[in-house]
Amino acid sequence: MGRTKGGTRNGEGHVYKHCRLCGRPFRRFKSKLAPPSYGSFCTRACFWAAWHLFNLALETERLEPIFKELAAILKEEEKKKAAADMKKAA
Ligand SMILES: [Zn+2]
């Protein structure tokens, strides 16, 4: 429980998004196979450019506070998962 239901708006096969990097709007097939992160960029070029920026940010330790936050969130999720598994097993 506690899982948010993904908003499925009228079963269209496409979603419109704005590229996280260049802001260009683009259309993407709704696909459960594609990793969601990849779906945030209009092209591969933007995806890799963003990846490069991410690595730069890592080097400058700017992401440290974000990582700490994420680590806390992951821990919470794991706790929830473990609790759910216990319920299943019982
Ligand atoms: Zn882009």
PDB file of the backbone (N, CA, C, O) and the ligand in Angstrom, with CONECT records:
HET     ZN  A 101       1
ATOM      1  N   MET A   1       0.830  -1.209   0.000  1.00  0.00           N
ATOM      2  CA  MET A   1       0.000   0.000   0.000  1.00  0.00           C
ATOM      3  C   MET A   1       0.861   1.253   0.000  1.00  0.00           C
ATOM      4  O   MET A   1       2.088   1.175  -0.040  1.00  0.00           O
ATOM      5  N   GLY A   2       0.224   2.378   0.044  1.00  0.00           N
ATOM      6  CA  GLY A   2       0.961   3.633   0.064  1.00  0.00           C
ATOM      7  C   GLY A   2       1.602   3.967  -1.268  1.00  0.00           C
ATOM      8  O   GLY A   2       2.341   4.945  -1.376  1.00  0.00           O
ATOM      9  N   ARG A   3       1.330   3.174  -2.268  1.00  0.00           N
ATOM     10  CA  ARG A   3       1.917   3.432  -3.575  1.00  0.00           C
ATOM     11  C   ARG A   3       0.997   4.337  -4.371  1.00  0.00           C
ATOM     12  O   ARG A   3      -0.206   4.086  -4.452  1.00  0.00           O
ATOM     13  N   THR A   4       1.547   5.382  -4.955  1.00  0.00           N
ATOM     14  CA  THR A   4       0.709   6.302  -5.709  1.00  0.00           C
ATOM     15  C   THR A   4       0.375   5.705  -7.064  1.00  0.00           C
ATOM     16  O   THR A   4       1.233   5.147  -7.748  1.00  0.00           O
ATOM     17  N   LYS A   5      -0.868   5.833  -7.425  1.00  0.00           N
ATOM     18  CA  LYS A   5      -1.288   5.309  -8.707  1.00  0.00           C
ATOM     19  C   LYS A   5      -0.834   6.262  -9.805  1.00  0.00           C
ATOM     20  O   LYS A   5      -1.073   7.468  -9.740  1.00  0.00           O
ATOM     21  N   GLY A   6      -0.179   5.702 -10.806  1.00  0.00           N
ATOM     22  CA  GLY A   6       0.261   6.533 -11.919  1.00  0.00           C
ATOM     23  C   GLY A   6      -0.936   7.072 -12.674  1.00  0.00           C
ATOM     24  O   GLY A   6      -1.854   6.312 -12.983  1.00  0.00           O
ATOM     25  N   GLY A   7      -0.955   8.334 -12.976  1.00  0.00           N
ATOM     26  CA  GLY A   7      -2.084   8.939 -13.655  1.00  0.00           C
ATOM     27  C   GLY A   7      -2.199   8.459 -15.096  1.00  0.00           C
ATOM     28  O   GLY A   7      -1.475   8.931 -15.973  1.00  0.00           O
ATOM     29  N   THR A   8      -3.080   7.552 -15.329  1.00  0.00           N
ATOM     30  CA  THR A   8      -3.270   7.088 -16.696  1.00  0.00           C
ATOM     31  C   THR A   8      -4.379   7.894 -17.337  1.00  0.00           C
ATOM     32  O   THR A   8      -5.560   7.646 -17.096  1.00  0.00           O
ATOM     33  N   ARG A   9      -3.998   8.849 -18.146  1.00  0.00           N
ATOM     34  CA  ARG A   9      -4.983   9.671 -18.827  1.00  0.00           C
ATOM     35  C   ARG A   9      -5.316   9.045 -20.168  1.00  0.00           C
ATOM     36  O   ARG A   9      -4.431   8.614 -20.906  1.00  0.00           O
ATOM     37  N   ASN A  10      -6.561   9.003 -20.460  1.00  0.00           N
ATOM     38  CA  ASN A  10      -7.114   8.344 -21.649  1.00  0.00           C
ATOM     39  C   ASN A  10      -6.087   7.638 -22.524  1.00  0.00           C
ATOM     40  O   ASN A  10      -5.286   8.285 -23.198  1.00  0.00           O
ATOM     41  N   GLY A  11      -6.113   6.359 -22.512  1.00  0.00           N
ATOM     42  CA  GLY A  11      -5.117   5.449 -23.071  1.00  0.00           C
ATOM     43  C   GLY A  11      -4.373   5.822 -24.327  1.00  0.00           C
ATOM     44  O   GLY A  11      -4.136   4.953 -25.167  1.00  0.00           O
ATOM     45  N   GLU A  12      -3.990   7.077 -24.498  1.00  0.00           N
ATOM     46  CA  GLU A  12      -3.195   7.460 -25.651  1.00  0.00           C
ATOM     47  C   GLU A  12      -1.812   6.840 -25.573  1.00  0.00           C
ATOM     48  O   GLU A  12      -1.294   6.575 -24.488  1.00  0.00           O
ATOM     49  N   GLY A  13      -1.225   6.614 -26.733  1.00  0.00           N
ATOM     50  CA  GLY A  13       0.074   5.960 -26.766  1.00  0.00           C
ATOM     51  C   GLY A  13       1.239   6.906 -26.592  1.00  0.00           C
ATOM     52  O   GLY A  13       2.385   6.463 -26.517  1.00  0.00           O
ATOM     53  N   HIS A  14       0.975   8.198 -26.526  1.00  0.00           N
ATOM     54  CA  HIS A  14       2.062   9.168 -26.431  1.00  0.00           C
ATOM     55  C   HIS A  14       1.940  10.033 -25.195  1.00  0.00           C
ATOM     56  O   HIS A  14       0.852  10.252 -24.663  1.00  0.00           O
ATOM     57  N   VAL A  15       3.089  10.516 -24.755  1.00  0.00           N
ATOM     58  CA  VAL A  15       3.079  11.536 -23.722  1.00  0.00           C
ATOM     59  C   VAL A  15       3.902  12.714 -24.227  1.00  0.00           C
ATOM     60  O   VAL A  15       4.915  12.533 -24.903  1.00  0.00           O
ATOM     61  N   TYR A  16       3.462  13.905 -23.897  1.00  0.00           N
ATOM     62  CA  TYR A  16       4.221  15.099 -24.250  1.00  0.00           C
ATOM     63  C   TYR A  16       5.034  15.527 -23.055  1.00  0.00           C
ATOM     64  O   TYR A  16       4.538  15.603 -21.931  1.00  0.00           O
ATOM     65  N   LYS A  17       6.286  15.805 -23.321  1.00  0.00           N
ATOM     66  CA  LYS A  17       7.172  16.201 -22.237  1.00  0.00           C
ATOM     67  C   LYS A  17       8.056  17.338 -22.699  1.00  0.00           C
ATOM     68  O   LYS A  17       8.203  17.586 -23.896  1.00  0.00           O
ATOM     69  N   HIS A  18       8.640  18.022 -21.736  1.00  0.00           N
ATOM     70  CA  HIS A  18       9.648  19.012 -22.058  1.00  0.00           C
ATOM     71  C   HIS A  18      10.995  18.445 -21.668  1.00  0.00           C
ATOM     72  O   HIS A  18      11.163  17.880 -20.586  1.00  0.00           O
ATOM     73  N   CYS A  19      11.949  18.603 -22.563  1.00  0.00           N
ATOM     74  CA  CYS A  19      13.277  18.079 -22.315  1.00  0.00           C
ATOM     75  C   CYS A  19      13.865  18.735 -21.072  1.00  0.00           C
ATOM     76  O   CYS A  19      13.822  19.956 -20.916  1.00  0.00           O
ATOM     77  N   ARG A  20      14.412  17.908 -20.196  1.00  0.00           N
ATOM     78  CA  ARG A  20      14.975  18.411 -18.949  1.00  0.00           C
ATOM     79  C   ARG A  20      16.181  19.312 -19.187  1.00  0.00           C
ATOM     80  O   ARG A  20      16.517  20.162 -18.363  1.00  0.00           O
ATOM     81  N   LEU A  21      16.820  19.104 -20.326  1.00  0.00           N
ATOM     82  CA  LEU A  21      18.041  19.844 -20.575  1.00  0.00           C
ATOM     83  C   LEU A  21      17.791  21.105 -21.400  1.00  0.00           C
ATOM     84  O   LEU A  21      18.127  22.207 -20.965  1.00  0.00           O
ATOM     85  N   CYS A  22      17.206  20.951 -22.580  1.00  0.00           N
ATOM     86  CA  CYS A  22      17.051  22.101 -23.473  1.00  0.00           C
ATOM     87  C   CYS A  22      15.651  22.690 -23.428  1.00  0.00           C
ATOM     88  O   CYS A  22      15.415  23.767 -23.975  1.00  0.00           O
ATOM     89  N   GLY A  23      14.716  21.994 -22.781  1.00  0.00           N
ATOM     90  CA  GLY A  23      13.378  22.550 -22.611  1.00  0.00           C
ATOM     91  C   GLY A  23      12.475  22.392 -23.813  1.00  0.00           C
ATOM     92  O   GLY A  23      11.329  22.842 -23.804  1.00  0.00           O
ATOM     93  N   ARG A  24      12.999  21.746 -24.862  1.00  0.00           N
ATOM     94  CA  ARG A  24      12.210  21.555 -26.049  1.00  0.00           C
ATOM     95  C   ARG A  24      11.102  20.556 -25.781  1.00  0.00           C
ATOM     96  O   ARG A  24      11.341  19.518 -25.163  1.00  0.00           O
ATOM     97  N   PRO A  25       9.861  20.860 -26.247  1.00  0.00           N
ATOM     98  CA  PRO A  25       8.793  19.859 -26.081  1.00  0.00           C
ATOM     99  C   PRO A  25       8.990  18.716 -27.051  1.00  0.00           C
ATOM    100  O   PRO A  25       9.406  18.928 -28.190  1.00  0.00           O
ATOM    101  N   PHE A  26       8.698  17.518 -26.614  1.00  0.00           N
ATOM    102  CA  PHE A  26       8.827  16.372 -27.500  1.00  0.00           C
ATOM    103  C   PHE A  26       7.793  15.324 -27.152  1.00  0.00           C
ATOM    104  O   PHE A  26       7.218  15.328 -26.063  1.00  0.00           O
ATOM    105  N   ARG A  27       7.570  14.432 -28.092  1.00  0.00           N
ATOM    106  CA  ARG A  27       6.551  13.416 -27.929  1.00  0.00           C
ATOM    107  C   ARG A  27       7.233  12.078 -27.737  1.00  0.00           C
ATOM    108  O   ARG A  27       8.210  11.757 -28.412  1.00  0.00           O
ATOM    109  N   ARG A  28       6.712  11.321 -26.825  1.00  0.00           N
ATOM    110  CA  ARG A  28       7.367  10.040 -26.558  1.00  0.00           C
ATOM    111  C   ARG A  28       6.313   8.948 -26.393  1.00  0.00           C
ATOM    112  O   ARG A  28       5.247   9.169 -25.818  1.00  0.00           O
ATOM    113  N   PHE A  29       6.635   7.784 -26.904  1.00  0.00           N
ATOM    114  CA  PHE A  29       5.745   6.660 -26.701  1.00  0.00           C
ATOM    115  C   PHE A  29       5.729   6.291 -25.232  1.00  0.00           C
ATOM    116  O   PHE A  29       6.759   6.269 -24.559  1.00  0.00           O
ATOM    117  N   LYS A  30       4.546   6.006 -24.763  1.00  0.00           N
ATOM    118  CA  LYS A  30       4.458   5.475 -23.408  1.00  0.00           C
ATOM    119  C   LYS A  30       4.979   4.055 -23.444  1.00  0.00           C
ATOM    120  O   LYS A  30       4.382   3.187 -24.081  1.00  0.00           O
ATOM    121  N   SER A  31       6.064   3.817 -22.779  1.00  0.00           N
ATOM    122  CA  SER A  31       6.619   2.471 -22.796  1.00  0.00           C
ATOM    123  C   SER A  31       7.125   2.108 -21.424  1.00  0.00           C
ATOM    124  O   SER A  31       7.854   2.862 -20.779  1.00  0.00           O
ATOM    125  N   LYS A  32       6.718   0.935 -20.997  1.00  0.00           N
ATOM    126  CA  LYS A  32       7.170   0.497 -19.683  1.00  0.00           C
ATOM    127  C   LYS A  32       8.583  -0.062 -19.751  1.00  0.00           C
ATOM    128  O   LYS A  32       9.252  -0.251 -18.736  1.00  0.00           O
ATOM    129  N   LEU A  33       9.020  -0.322 -20.995  1.00  0.00           N
ATOM    130  CA  LEU A  33      10.345  -0.897 -21.166  1.00  0.00           C
ATOM    131  C   LEU A  33      11.439   0.154 -21.049  1.00  0.00           C
ATOM    132  O   LEU A  33      12.520  -0.117 -20.526  1.00  0.00           O
ATOM    133  N   ALA A  34      11.151   1.359 -21.542  1.00  0.00           N
ATOM    134  CA  ALA A  34      12.153   2.409 -21.516  1.00  0.00           C
ATOM    135  C   ALA A  34      12.334   2.928 -20.096  1.00  0.00           C
ATOM    136  O   ALA A  34      11.348   3.179 -19.404  1.00  0.00           O
ATOM    137  N   PRO A  35      13.582   3.094 -19.649  1.00  0.00           N
ATOM    138  CA  PRO A  35      13.790   3.650 -18.315  1.00  0.00           C
ATOM    139  C   PRO A  35      13.256   5.078 -18.259  1.00  0.00           C
ATOM    140  O   PRO A  35      13.456   5.859 -19.190  1.00  0.00           O
ATOM    141  N   PRO A  36      12.576   5.415 -17.164  1.00  0.00           N
ATOM    142  CA  PRO A  36      11.927   6.716 -17.075  1.00  0.00           C
ATOM    143  C   PRO A  36      12.902   7.878 -17.203  1.00  0.00           C
ATOM    144  O   PRO A  36      12.542   8.942 -17.706  1.00  0.00           O
ATOM    145  N   SER A  37      14.141   7.677 -16.748  1.00  0.00           N
ATOM    146  CA  SER A  37      15.108   8.770 -16.803  1.00  0.00           C
ATOM    147  C   SER A  37      15.414   9.132 -18.248  1.00  0.00           C
ATOM    148  O   SER A  37      15.537  10.305 -18.601  1.00  0.00           O
ATOM    149  N   TYR A  38      15.533   8.122 -19.057  1.00  0.00           N
ATOM    150  CA  TYR A  38      15.827   8.352 -20.472  1.00  0.00           C
ATOM    151  C   TYR A  38      14.700   9.135 -21.120  1.00  0.00           C
ATOM    152  O   TYR A  38      14.933   9.927 -22.033  1.00  0.00           O
ATOM    153  N   GLY A  39      13.479   8.915 -20.650  1.00  0.00           N
ATOM    154  CA  GLY A  39      12.329   9.576 -21.232  1.00  0.00           C
ATOM    155  C   GLY A  39      12.213  11.044 -20.889  1.00  0.00           C
ATOM    156  O   GLY A  39      11.254  11.701 -21.293  1.00  0.00           O
ATOM    157  N   SER A  40      13.173  11.571 -20.151  1.00  0.00           N
ATOM    158  CA  SER A  40      13.112  12.970 -19.740  1.00  0.00           C
ATOM    159  C   SER A  40      13.857  13.888 -20.697  1.00  0.00           C
ATOM    160  O   SER A  40      13.885  15.102 -20.497  1.00  0.00           O
ATOM    161  N   PHE A  41      14.458  13.322 -21.730  1.00  0.00           N
ATOM    162  CA  PHE A  41      15.253  14.121 -22.652  1.00  0.00           C
ATOM    163  C   PHE A  41      14.775  13.894 -24.085  1.00  0.00           C
ATOM    164  O   PHE A  41      14.309  12.811 -24.441  1.00  0.00           O
ATOM    165  N   CYS A  42      14.904  14.957 -24.905  1.00  0.00           N
ATOM    166  CA  CYS A  42      14.356  14.895 -26.256  1.00  0.00           C
ATOM    167  C   CYS A  42      15.200  14.022 -27.169  1.00  0.00           C
ATOM    168  O   CYS A  42      14.668  13.360 -28.060  1.00  0.00           O
ATOM    169  N   THR A  43      16.497  14.014 -26.959  1.00  0.00           N
ATOM    170  CA  THR A  43      17.373  13.224 -27.814  1.00  0.00           C
ATOM    171  C   THR A  43      18.425  12.522 -26.963  1.00  0.00           C
ATOM    172  O   THR A  43      18.587  12.812 -25.778  1.00  0.00           O
ATOM    173  N   ARG A  44      19.125  11.605 -27.590  1.00  0.00           N
ATOM    174  CA  ARG A  44      20.222  10.949 -26.900  1.00  0.00           C
ATOM    175  C   ARG A  44      21.307  11.949 -26.557  1.00  0.00           C
ATOM    176  O   ARG A  44      21.956  11.856 -25.515  1.00  0.00           O
ATOM    177  N   ALA A  45      21.493  12.907 -27.449  1.00  0.00           N
ATOM    178  CA  ALA A  45      22.522  13.919 -27.227  1.00  0.00           C
ATOM    179  C   ALA A  45      22.250  14.658 -25.916  1.00  0.00           C
ATOM    180  O   ALA A  45      23.161  14.894 -25.122  1.00  0.00           O
ATOM    181  N   CYS A  46      20.982  15.019 -25.705  1.00  0.00           N
ATOM    182  CA  CYS A  46      20.609  15.717 -24.472  1.00  0.00           C
ATOM    183  C   CYS A  46      20.792  14.800 -23.269  1.00  0.00           C
ATOM    184  O   CYS A  46      21.237  15.229 -22.204  1.00  0.00           O
ATOM    185  N   PHE A  47      20.443  13.541 -23.457  1.00  0.00           N
ATOM    186  CA  PHE A  47      20.583  12.586 -22.360  1.00  0.00           C
ATOM    187  C   PHE A  47      22.045  12.485 -21.926  1.00  0.00           C
ATOM    188  O   PHE A  47      22.356  12.533 -20.736  1.00  0.00           O
ATOM    189  N   TRP A  48      22.932  12.345 -22.903  1.00  0.00           N
ATOM    190  CA  TRP A  48      24.349  12.181 -22.562  1.00  0.00           C
ATOM    191  C   TRP A  48      24.954  13.471 -22.047  1.00  0.00           C
ATOM    192  O   TRP A  48      25.829  13.455 -21.181  1.00  0.00           O
ATOM    193  N   ALA A  49      24.485  14.595 -22.584  1.00  0.00           N
ATOM    194  CA  ALA A  49      24.962  15.881 -22.084  1.00  0.00           C
ATOM    195  C   ALA A  49      24.584  16.039 -20.612  1.00  0.00           C
ATOM    196  O   ALA A  49      25.371  16.522 -19.798  1.00  0.00           O
ATOM    197  N   ALA A  50      23.373  15.623 -20.297  1.00  0.00           N
ATOM    198  CA  ALA A  50      22.907  15.706 -18.912  1.00  0.00           C
ATOM    199  C   ALA A  50      23.722  14.770 -18.024  1.00  0.00           C
ATOM    200  O   ALA A  50      24.060  15.103 -16.888  1.00  0.00           O
ATOM    201  N   TRP A  51      24.031  13.591 -18.566  1.00  0.00           N
ATOM    202  CA  TRP A  51      24.826  12.615 -17.824  1.00  0.00           C
ATOM    203  C   TRP A  51      26.203  13.189 -17.526  1.00  0.00           C
ATOM    204  O   TRP A  51      26.749  13.024 -16.434  1.00  0.00           O
ATOM    205  N   HIS A  52      26.746  13.867 -18.530  1.00  0.00           N
ATOM    206  CA  HIS A  52      28.053  14.499 -18.370  1.00  0.00           C
ATOM    207  C   HIS A  52      27.997  15.562 -17.270  1.00  0.00           C
ATOM    208  O   HIS A  52      28.877  15.635 -16.413  1.00  0.00           O
ATOM    209  N   LEU A  53      26.952  16.378 -17.312  1.00  0.00           N
ATOM    210  CA  LEU A  53      26.779  17.415 -16.292  1.00  0.00           C
ATOM    211  C   LEU A  53      26.655  16.799 -14.905  1.00  0.00           C
ATOM    212  O   LEU A  53      27.180  17.314 -13.919  1.00  0.00           O
ATOM    213  N   PHE A  54      25.946  15.685 -14.868  1.00  0.00           N
ATOM    214  CA  PHE A  54      25.755  14.983 -13.604  1.00  0.00           C
ATOM    215  C   PHE A  54      27.105  14.557 -13.025  1.00  0.00           C
ATOM    216  O   PHE A  54      27.361  14.702 -11.830  1.00  0.00           O
ATOM    217  N   ASN A  55      27.957  14.028 -13.901  1.00  0.00           N
ATOM    218  CA  ASN A  55      29.279  13.607 -13.446  1.00  0.00           C
ATOM    219  C   ASN A  55      30.113  14.789 -12.972  1.00  0.00           C
ATOM    220  O   ASN A  55      30.852  14.695 -11.992  1.00  0.00           O
ATOM    221  N   LEU A  56      29.983  15.899 -13.682  1.00  0.00           N
ATOM    222  CA  LEU A  56      30.683  17.112 -13.264  1.00  0.00           C
ATOM    223  C   LEU A  56      30.230  17.530 -11.875  1.00  0.00           C
ATOM    224  O   LEU A  56      31.035  17.870 -11.009  1.00  0.00           O
ATOM    225  N   ALA A  57      28.914  17.495 -11.690  1.00  0.00           N
ATOM    226  CA  ALA A  57      28.344  17.879 -10.400  1.00  0.00           C
ATOM    227  C   ALA A  57      28.850  16.964  -9.304  1.00  0.00           C
ATOM    228  O   ALA A  57      29.086  17.399  -8.177  1.00  0.00           O
ATOM    229  N   LEU A  58      29.015  15.682  -9.645  1.00  0.00           N
ATOM    230  CA  LEU A  58      29.533  14.720  -8.683  1.00  0.00           C
ATOM    231  C   LEU A  58      30.934  15.127  -8.229  1.00  0.00           C
ATOM    232  O   LEU A  58      31.262  15.092  -7.043  1.00  0.00           O
ATOM    233  N   GLU A  59      31.734  15.510  -9.198  1.00  0.00           N
ATOM    234  CA  GLU A  59      33.113  15.862  -8.901  1.00  0.00           C
ATOM    235  C   GLU A  59      33.196  17.090  -8.002  1.00  0.00           C
ATOM    236  O   GLU A  59      34.093  17.201  -7.167  1.00  0.00           O
ATOM    237  N   THR A  60      32.267  17.992  -8.178  1.00  0.00           N
ATOM    238  CA  THR A  60      32.299  19.210  -7.379  1.00  0.00           C
ATOM    239  C   THR A  60      31.540  19.050  -6.060  1.00  0.00           C
ATOM    240  O   THR A  60      31.388  20.004  -5.297  1.00  0.00           O
ATOM    241  N   GLU A  61      31.068  17.831  -5.808  1.00  0.00           N
ATOM    242  CA  GLU A  61      30.380  17.491  -4.559  1.00  0.00           C
ATOM    243  C   GLU A  61      29.127  18.302  -4.296  1.00  0.00           C
ATOM    244  O   GLU A  61      28.674  18.449  -3.161  1.00  0.00           O
ATOM    245  N   ARG A  62      28.582  18.825  -5.387  1.00  0.00           N
ATOM    246  CA  ARG A  62      27.355  19.600  -5.230  1.00  0.00           C
ATOM    247  C   ARG A  62      26.167  18.703  -4.947  1.00  0.00           C
ATOM    248  O   ARG A  62      25.154  19.126  -4.389  1.00  0.00           O
ATOM    249  N   LEU A  63      26.323  17.459  -5.346  1.00  0.00           N
ATOM    250  CA  LEU A  63      25.180  16.555  -5.225  1.00  0.00           C
ATOM    251  C   LEU A  63      25.101  15.898  -3.858  1.00  0.00           C
ATOM    252  O   LEU A  63      24.143  15.187  -3.556  1.00  0.00           O
ATOM    253  N   GLU A  64      26.102  16.136  -3.044  1.00  0.00           N
ATOM    254  CA  GLU A  64      26.161  15.462  -1.754  1.00  0.00           C
ATOM    255  C   GLU A  64      24.870  15.596  -0.944  1.00  0.00           C
ATOM    256  O   GLU A  64      24.333  14.595  -0.470  1.00  0.00           O
ATOM    257  N   PRO A  65      24.370  16.816  -0.782  1.00  0.00           N
ATOM    258  CA  PRO A  65      23.125  16.943   0.003  1.00  0.00           C
ATOM    259  C   PRO A  65      21.969  16.192  -0.639  1.00  0.00           C
ATOM    260  O   PRO A  65      21.125  15.629   0.059  1.00  0.00           O
ATOM    261  N   ILE A  66      21.929  16.183  -1.973  1.00  0.00           N
ATOM    262  CA  ILE A  66      20.850  15.486  -2.672  1.00  0.00           C
ATOM    263  C   ILE A  66      20.971  13.987  -2.443  1.00  0.00           C
ATOM    264  O   ILE A  66      19.977  13.300  -2.208  1.00  0.00           O
ATOM    265  N   PHE A  67      22.204  13.487  -2.515  1.00  0.00           N
ATOM    266  CA  PHE A  67      22.412  12.058  -2.303  1.00  0.00           C
ATOM    267  C   PHE A  67      22.005  11.648  -0.898  1.00  0.00           C
ATOM    268  O   PHE A  67      21.417  10.586  -0.694  1.00  0.00           O
ATOM    269  N   LYS A  68      22.323  12.498   0.065  1.00  0.00           N
ATOM    270  CA  LYS A  68      21.946  12.172   1.447  1.00  0.00           C
ATOM    271  C   LYS A  68      20.438  12.055   1.562  1.00  0.00           C
ATOM    272  O   LYS A  68      19.905  11.160   2.219  1.00  0.00           O
ATOM    273  N   GLU A  69      19.763  12.996   0.895  1.00  0.00           N
ATOM    274  CA  GLU A  69      18.306  12.989   0.924  1.00  0.00           C
ATOM    275  C   GLU A  69      17.775  11.709   0.283  1.00  0.00           C
ATOM    276  O   GLU A  69      16.889  11.043   0.819  1.00  0.00           O
ATOM    277  N   LEU A  70      18.350  11.382  -0.894  1.00  0.00           N
ATOM    278  CA  LEU A  70      17.905  10.199  -1.619  1.00  0.00           C
ATOM    279  C   LEU A  70      18.171   8.930  -0.827  1.00  0.00           C
ATOM    280  O   LEU A  70      17.350   8.014  -0.811  1.00  0.00           O
ATOM    281  N   ALA A  71      19.319   8.882  -0.172  1.00  0.00           N
ATOM    282  CA  ALA A  71      19.662   7.703   0.618  1.00  0.00           C
ATOM    283  C   ALA A  71      18.622   7.493   1.713  1.00  0.00           C
ATOM    284  O   ALA A  71      18.227   6.363   2.000  1.00  0.00           O
ATOM    285  N   ALA A  72      18.185   8.591   2.317  1.00  0.00           N
ATOM    286  CA  ALA A  72      17.168   8.504   3.367  1.00  0.00           C
ATOM    287  C   ALA A  72      15.861   7.980   2.786  1.00  0.00           C
ATOM    288  O   ALA A  72      15.191   7.148   3.398  1.00  0.00           O
ATOM    289  N   ILE A  73      15.500   8.474   1.596  1.00  0.00           N
ATOM    290  CA  ILE A  73      14.272   8.033   0.951  1.00  0.00           C
ATOM    291  C   ILE A  73      14.351   6.543   0.625  1.00  0.00           C
ATOM    292  O   ILE A  73      13.405   5.791   0.863  1.00  0.00           O
ATOM    293  N   LEU A  74      15.503   6.128   0.073  1.00  0.00           N
ATOM    294  CA  LEU A  74      15.682   4.713  -0.276  1.00  0.00           C
ATOM    295  C   LEU A  74      15.542   3.831   0.950  1.00  0.00           C
ATOM    296  O   LEU A  74      14.924   2.768   0.893  1.00  0.00           O
ATOM    297  N   LYS A  75      16.111   4.270   2.049  1.00  0.00           N
ATOM    298  CA  LYS A  75      16.023   3.501   3.293  1.00  0.00           C
ATOM    299  C   LYS A  75      14.569   3.313   3.695  1.00  0.00           C
ATOM    300  O   LYS A  75      14.145   2.220   4.072  1.00  0.00           O
ATOM    301  N   GLU A  76      13.810   4.408   3.605  1.00  0.00           N
ATOM    302  CA  GLU A  76      12.389   4.349   3.936  1.00  0.00           C
ATOM    303  C   GLU A  76      11.675   3.336   3.053  1.00  0.00           C
ATOM    304  O   GLU A  76      10.884   2.521   3.530  1.00  0.00           O
ATOM    305  N   GLU A  77      11.970   3.404   1.746  1.00  0.00           N
ATOM    306  CA  GLU A  77      11.335   2.497   0.789  1.00  0.00           C
ATOM    307  C   GLU A  77      11.660   1.056   1.134  1.00  0.00           C
ATOM    308  O   GLU A  77      10.794   0.181   1.096  1.00  0.00           O
ATOM    309  N   GLU A  78      12.919   0.822   1.470  1.00  0.00           N
ATOM    310  CA  GLU A  78      13.334  -0.534   1.806  1.00  0.00           C
ATOM    311  C   GLU A  78      12.595  -1.028   3.035  1.00  0.00           C
ATOM    312  O   GLU A  78      12.179  -2.184   3.108  1.00  0.00           O
ATOM    313  N   LYS A  79      12.441  -0.149   3.982  1.00  0.00           N
ATOM    314  CA  LYS A  79      11.704  -0.508   5.200  1.00  0.00           C
ATOM    315  C   LYS A  79      10.282  -0.905   4.853  1.00  0.00           C
ATOM    316  O   LYS A  79       9.763  -1.912   5.334  1.00  0.00           O
ATOM    317  N   LYS A  80       9.649  -0.076   3.989  1.00  0.00           N
ATOM    318  CA  LYS A  80       8.278  -0.346   3.570  1.00  0.00           C
ATOM    319  C   LYS A  80       8.190  -1.682   2.870  1.00  0.00           C
ATOM    320  O   LYS A  80       7.286  -2.476   3.128  1.00  0.00           O
ATOM    321  N   LYS A  81       9.154  -1.928   1.966  1.00  0.00           N
ATOM    322  CA  LYS A  81       9.199  -3.177   1.214  1.00  0.00           C
ATOM    323  C   LYS A  81       9.322  -4.361   2.159  1.00  0.00           C
ATOM    324  O   LYS A  81       8.593  -5.346   2.049  1.00  0.00           O
ATOM    325  N   ALA A  82      10.247  -4.244   3.076  1.00  0.00           N
ATOM    326  CA  ALA A  82      10.478  -5.328   4.032  1.00  0.00           C
ATOM    327  C   ALA A  82       9.205  -5.611   4.817  1.00  0.00           C
ATOM    328  O   ALA A  82       8.851  -6.767   5.049  1.00  0.00           O
ATOM    329  N   ALA A  83       8.522  -4.550   5.222  1.00  0.00           N
ATOM    330  CA  ALA A  83       7.277  -4.701   5.979  1.00  0.00           C
ATOM    331  C   ALA A  83       6.224  -5.397   5.124  1.00  0.00           C
ATOM    332  O   ALA A  83       5.489  -6.257   5.610  1.00  0.00           O
ATOM    333  N   ALA A  84       6.156  -5.017   3.842  1.00  0.00           N
ATOM    334  CA  ALA A  84       5.178  -5.617   2.935  1.00  0.00           C
ATOM    335  C   ALA A  84       5.498  -7.089   2.729  1.00  0.00           C
ATOM    336  O   ALA A  84       4.597  -7.928   2.708  1.00  0.00           O
ATOM    337  N   ASP A  85       6.791  -7.404   2.576  1.00  0.00           N
ATOM    338  CA  ASP A  85       7.185  -8.805   2.376  1.00  0.00           C
ATOM    339  C   ASP A  85       6.838  -9.642   3.581  1.00  0.00           C
ATOM    340  O   ASP A  85       6.430 -10.796   3.449  1.00  0.00           O
ATOM    341  N   MET A  86       6.997  -9.063   4.767  1.00  0.00           N
ATOM    342  CA  MET A  86       6.673  -9.781   5.999  1.00  0.00           C
ATOM    343  C   MET A  86       5.190 -10.099   6.013  1.00  0.00           C
ATOM    344  O   MET A  86       4.782 -11.188   6.419  1.00  0.00           O
ATOM    345  N   LYS A  87       4.380  -9.137   5.564  1.00  0.00           N
ATOM    346  CA  LYS A  87       2.939  -9.340   5.548  1.00  0.00           C
ATOM    347  C   LYS A  87       2.582 -10.466   4.599  1.00  0.00           C
ATOM    348  O   LYS A  87       1.729 -11.304   4.891  1.00  0.00           O
ATOM    349  N   LYS A  88       3.273 -10.469   3.418  1.00  0.00           N
ATOM    350  CA  LYS A  88       3.030 -11.488   2.420  1.00  0.00           C
ATOM    351  C   LYS A  88       3.357 -12.869   2.965  1.00  0.00           C
ATOM    352  O   LYS A  88       2.608 -13.830   2.792  1.00  0.00           O
ATOM    353  N   ALA A  89       4.510 -12.930   3.632  1.00  0.00           N
ATOM    354  CA  ALA A  89       5.003 -14.211   4.141  1.00  0.00           C
ATOM    355  C   ALA A  89       4.091 -14.758   5.237  1.00  0.00           C
ATOM    356  O   ALA A  89       3.939 -15.970   5.393  1.00  0.00           O
ATOM    357  N   ALA A  90       3.489 -13.837   5.993  1.00  0.00           N
ATOM    358  CA  ALA A  90       2.684 -14.246   7.142  1.00  0.00           C
ATOM    359  C   ALA A  90       1.346 -14.855   6.697  1.00  0.00           C
ATOM    360  O   ALA A  90       0.540 -15.254   7.538  1.00  0.00           O
TER     361      ALA A  90
HETATM  362 ZN    ZN A 101      16.807  18.333 -25.313  1.00  0.00          ZN2+
END
